[in-house]
Amino acid sequence: MSIRLTFILAALAVTASSCLLKHERPAIEQINPNIGPERFHVIATVAGESRRTSKQISATVRLRMLDSGLNAVTKRGNWVTEVEALRGLCESKSGAPVDGVLFVWYDRLKLWDCETQGSAYEIGGQGATMGITAMTDKLIGYLRRRPSVPS
């Protein structure tokens, strides 16, 4: 086999393997049609995990929301489950009352509604190629939507 043919086959093998190894997944966005974005006036942001980096990511998301004109507040506490945190934060008498609770992980965001105790919005997913900044921007876009007025 000639050297030239060997190089061509090697190049094809590298190209094929890089295509096979690339498992890009888009972030999955789920919007609950029964919970409109107009009900969220004050949103508590909570880190989905207790690690320092998770808390930093949560703070970054909150600041981006504030810079976009949304009202996002910090609520501190330790809870075992999301539902336990949701109940504790939504029913809390200390500080500003909140309309929603946003759980922040490095790879997803999930917004819960205090009134219905239901999930209003979620974006992300394991292996998603979209970063937390882009996911936050999608969440902000969702929160800025207003229902269309029937004509």
C-alpha positions as CSV (number, residue, x, y, z in Angstrom):
1,M,0.0,0.0,0.0
2,S,1.4,3.4,-0.9
3,I,2.1,6.1,1.8
4,R,-0.4,8.4,0.1
5,L,-3.2,5.8,0.4
6,T,-2.2,5.2,4.1
7,F,-2.5,8.9,4.9
8,I,-5.9,9.1,3.2
9,L,-7.2,6.1,5.1
10,A,-5.9,7.5,8.4
11,A,-7.6,10.9,7.7
12,L,-10.9,9.2,6.9
13,A,-10.6,7.1,10.1
14,V,-10.0,10.2,12.3
15,T,-12.9,12.1,10.6
16,A,-15.3,9.1,11.1
17,S,-14.3,8.6,14.7
18,S,-14.7,12.3,15.6
19,C,-18.2,12.2,14.1
20,L,-19.1,9.1,16.1
21,L,-17.7,10.5,19.4
22,K,-19.6,13.8,19.1
23,H,-22.8,13.4,21.1
24,E,-24.1,16.9,21.1
25,R,-27.5,17.2,22.6
26,P,-29.6,20.3,22.6
27,A,-31.0,21.5,25.8
28,I,-34.6,20.4,26.3
29,E,-37.0,23.3,27.1
30,Q,-40.3,22.4,28.8
31,I,-43.0,25.0,29.4
32,N,-46.2,24.3,31.3
33,P,-49.0,25.9,29.3
34,N,-51.2,26.1,32.4
35,I,-48.8,28.4,34.3
36,G,-48.2,31.7,32.6
37,P,-45.0,33.7,33.0
38,E,-47.0,36.8,34.0
39,R,-47.6,35.4,37.5
40,F,-43.9,35.6,38.4
41,H,-43.1,39.0,40.0
42,V,-40.6,37.8,42.6
43,I,-38.5,34.7,42.1
44,A,-36.3,33.1,44.7
45,T,-33.1,31.5,43.3
46,V,-31.8,28.4,45.0
47,A,-28.7,26.3,44.2
48,G,-29.7,22.8,43.3
49,E,-26.8,21.4,45.3
50,S,-24.9,22.5,48.4
51,R,-21.5,22.7,46.8
52,R,-19.8,26.1,46.6
53,T,-19.7,26.1,42.8
54,S,-23.4,25.4,42.7
55,K,-24.0,28.4,44.9
56,Q,-21.8,30.6,42.7
57,I,-23.7,29.5,39.6
58,S,-27.0,30.3,41.3
59,A,-25.7,33.8,42.2
60,T,-24.6,34.3,38.6
61,V,-28.0,33.3,37.3
62,R,-29.7,35.7,39.8
63,L,-27.5,38.6,38.8
64,R,-28.2,38.0,35.2
65,M,-31.9,38.0,35.9
66,L,-31.6,41.3,37.9
67,D,-29.6,42.9,35.1
68,S,-32.5,42.0,32.8
69,G,-35.0,43.8,35.0
70,L,-36.5,40.8,36.7
71,N,-36.9,40.6,40.5
72,A,-34.8,37.7,41.7
73,V,-34.0,37.3,45.4
74,T,-31.7,35.1,47.4
75,K,-33.3,32.7,49.9
76,R,-31.1,30.6,52.1
77,G,-31.8,27.2,53.7
78,N,-31.2,23.5,53.6
79,W,-33.8,21.1,52.3
80,V,-33.7,17.5,51.4
81,T,-36.0,17.7,48.4
82,E,-37.2,20.3,45.9
83,V,-40.8,20.0,47.1
84,E,-39.7,20.6,50.7
85,A,-37.7,23.7,49.6
86,L,-40.6,24.9,47.5
87,R,-43.1,24.7,50.5
88,G,-40.7,26.3,52.9
89,L,-39.8,29.2,50.6
90,C,-43.3,29.8,49.3
91,E,-44.9,29.7,52.7
92,S,-42.1,31.7,54.4
93,K,-43.2,34.8,56.4
94,S,-39.6,36.2,56.5
95,G,-38.4,38.5,53.8
96,A,-40.2,39.4,50.6
97,P,-42.9,36.9,49.5
98,V,-42.1,35.0,46.4
99,D,-44.2,33.9,43.4
100,G,-41.8,31.3,42.2
101,V,-38.6,29.3,43.1
102,L,-35.9,28.8,40.6
103,F,-33.6,25.8,41.2
104,V,-30.2,26.2,39.5
105,W,-27.8,23.3,38.6
106,Y,-24.8,23.6,36.4
107,D,-26.7,21.9,33.5
108,R,-30.3,22.9,34.1
109,L,-32.8,25.4,35.5
110,K,-36.2,24.6,36.9
111,L,-38.8,27.2,37.9
112,W,-41.6,26.2,40.2
113,D,-44.8,28.2,40.8
114,C,-45.7,28.9,44.4
115,E,-49.5,29.1,43.9
116,T,-49.9,25.8,42.1
117,Q,-46.8,24.1,43.5
118,G,-46.2,23.0,39.9
119,S,-43.3,23.2,37.5
120,A,-43.7,26.1,35.2
121,Y,-40.5,26.0,33.2
122,E,-37.5,23.8,32.8
123,I,-34.5,23.9,30.5
124,G,-31.3,21.8,30.3
125,G,-30.5,18.2,30.6
126,Q,-27.6,15.9,31.1
127,G,-25.1,16.2,28.2
128,A,-26.8,19.4,26.8
129,T,-24.4,21.5,24.8
130,M,-26.1,24.8,25.9
131,G,-24.3,26.6,28.7
132,I,-25.9,28.0,31.8
133,T,-25.7,31.6,30.4
134,A,-27.7,30.6,27.3
135,M,-30.2,28.7,29.4
136,T,-30.6,31.7,31.7
137,D,-31.3,33.9,28.6
138,K,-34.0,31.5,27.4
139,L,-35.6,31.6,30.9
140,I,-35.5,35.4,30.8
141,G,-37.2,35.3,27.4
142,Y,-39.9,33.1,28.8
143,L,-40.5,35.3,31.8
144,R,-40.8,38.4,29.5
145,R,-43.5,36.8,27.4
146,R,-47.0,38.1,28.0
147,P,-50.1,36.3,27.0
148,S,-51.6,37.5,23.7
149,V,-54.9,39.4,24.0
150,P,-57.6,37.8,21.9
151,S,-59.0,40.2,19.3
